[in-house]
Each structure stands twice: as C-alpha cells, then as structure tokens.
C-alpha cells in the first residue's frame, strides 16, 4: 500500500501533463492499475485480520471512487479521440 497508494497521485499528475490523448489514456491506465492494487492491499489487510474493516472503510470507499473517476476519464478520452 505504501507504494501503490502514493503512485496513484504521482501517475495522475503525470497524466495531467500528457503530451497527447493516447499518452493521457496510457498514463490514466497506470492510475487505474495502481488504484485497483491499493484496493487489493486494503482488502487483503482486512481479510488477514491485520486491520479492522471499520478503520479503513473510508479509505476503501475513496479508493473505489478514484477508480470509478479514472475509468470514466479513460472512457471519455477514448470516445473523444475516436470522434
């Protein structure tokens, strides 16, 4: 989590500086993967009993929201590229 979590923000920042739409889509794909990986580690920590779900519920929800926004941005960028 210590690597994938901050990587979401770093890769989003890189996506904002993309040189083209395909570059933006590619970089946002990395954001998508890192957000999903962060969710995986949070869920794994819960399942392993390392942390109580109630303590990380808001983090999991926020990660899911970021993931949803990322997927939506990728779809929008792909649609506008095709047009």
Secondary structure as UniProt FT lines:
FT   TURN            2..3
FT   HELIX           4..16
FT   HELIX           21..47
FT   TURN            48..49
FT   HELIX           53..82
//
